[in-house]
């Protein structure tokens, strides 16, 4: 879900940059390296190639170095008319739908945006059709 959001969850310009930016930089770097006009051009070509590879691998590196943030937690989810109840072995949280900045529907999950850096992703497979309809109601109610 994180990878899908990384590439497709932030608008068309960001999607284009994330999908094509890395490969384009690698190709530009290879082209500049083949020309090899002077040391500065070769150095810039190397930078383009390395940064392009970094851009290609960035979301995977992000996950690799932050594995503890991307673990799936076993929680009980209850959708009420105006709130979301999350319960695990130690905690229980009730979150009013109005406290989410946005609620987005993806093909297989919902994204509930708490802040720019905090998103709650709920797979549709964990929700009944009635619960999915309640969340969808709040999506259309905010737009």
C-alpha positions in Angstrom: 0.0 0.0 0.0 2.9 2.3 0.8 4.5 1.8 -2.6 1.2 2.4 -4.4 0.7 5.6 -2.5 4.3 6.6 -3.1 3.9 6.5 -6.9 0.2 7.2 -7.4 -1.1 9.0 -4.3 0.2 12.5 -4.7 -1.0 13.9 -8.0 0.0 13.6 -11.6 3.2 15.8 -11.5 4.7 13.9 -8.6 3.6 10.5 -10.2 5.4 11.5 -13.4 8.5 12.6 -11.5 8.7 9.5 -9.4 8.0 7.1 -12.3 10.2 8.7 -14.9 12.7 10.9 -13.0 15.1 8.2 -12.0 15.3 6.4 -15.4 15.6 9.8 -17.1 18.5 10.9 -15.0 20.3 7.6 -15.6 19.8 8.0 -19.3 21.0 11.6 -19.3 24.0 10.5 -17.2 24.9 7.7 -19.6 24.5 10.1 -22.6 26.8 12.6 -21.0 29.3 9.9 -19.9 29.5 8.6 -23.5 30.3 12.1 -24.8 32.9 12.6 -22.0 33.8 16.1 -23.2 35.8 17.0 -20.1 36.2 16.0 -16.4 33.3 18.2 -15.3 30.9 16.6 -17.7 32.0 13.1 -16.7 31.7 14.0 -13.0 28.2 15.4 -13.7 27.3 12.3 -15.7 28.4 10.2 -12.7 26.3 12.3 -10.4 23.2 11.9 -12.7 23.6 8.2 -12.8 24.0 7.7 -9.1 21.2 10.1 -8.2 18.9 8.4 -10.8 19.7 5.0 -9.3 18.9 6.5 -5.8 15.6 7.8 -7.1 14.7 4.4 -8.5 15.5 2.7 -5.2 14.4 5.4 -2.8 11.0 3.9 -1.8 12.5 0.5 -1.2 15.4 1.9 0.8 12.9 3.9 2.8 11.1 0.7 3.7 14.3 -1.2 4.3 15.7 1.4 6.8 12.3 1.9 8.5 11.0 -1.6 8.7 9.5 -1.1 12.1 7.2 1.7 10.7 5.8 -0.6 8.0 4.8 -3.6 10.0 1.3 -4.8 9.8 -0.4 -4.5 13.2 -3.2 -6.9 14.3 -6.0 -4.5 15.2 -9.7 -4.8 15.5 -11.5 -2.1 13.4 -15.0 -0.9 14.1 -16.5 1.7 11.8 -19.3 3.8 13.4 -21.3 6.4 11.7 -19.0 9.3 12.6 -15.9 7.6 14.0 -13.3 4.9 13.6 -12.5 2.6 16.5 -9.1 0.9 16.5 -8.3 -1.6 19.2 -5.2 -3.8 19.7 -4.0 -5.8 22.7 -2.9 -2.8 24.7 -4.7 0.3 23.3 -8.0 1.5 22.1 -8.4 4.7 20.0 -11.6 6.3 18.8 -11.0 8.8 16.0 -13.7 11.1 14.6 -13.8 11.2 10.8 -13.8 15.0 10.9 -10.2 14.9 12.4 -8.8 13.4 9.1 -7.5 15.9 6.6 -8.6 13.7 3.8 -10.0 10.3 3.2 -9.1 8.6 -0.1 -10.3 5.4 -1.7 -7.9 3.2 -3.6 -8.8 0.0 -5.4 -7.9 -2.3 -2.5 -7.7 0.0 0.5 -8.6 3.3 2.1 -6.1 6.0 3.1 -7.0 8.2 6.0 -4.7 11.2 6.1 -4.0 12.4 9.7 -1.1 14.8 8.7 1.3 15.2 5.9 3.6 12.5 7.2 1.0 10.2 9.0 -1.4 8.1 7.0 -3.6 5.2 8.1 -4.1 2.6 5.4 -7.0 0.1 5.9 -7.3 -2.8 3.5 -10.9 -3.2 2.2 -10.6 -7.0 2.8 -10.8 -6.2 6.6 -14.0 -4.3 6.2 -17.6 -5.4 5.6 -19.4 -3.7 2.7 -21.4 -1.7 5.2 -18.2 -0.4 6.8 -16.8 0.5 3.4 -20.0 2.4 2.6 -19.7 4.4 5.8 -16.1 5.4 4.9 -17.2 6.2 1.3 -20.0 8.4 2.7 -17.3 10.5 4.5 -15.2 10.8 1.4 -18.1 12.2 -0.6 -19.2 14.3 2.4 -15.8 16.1 2.4 -15.5 16.7 -1.3 
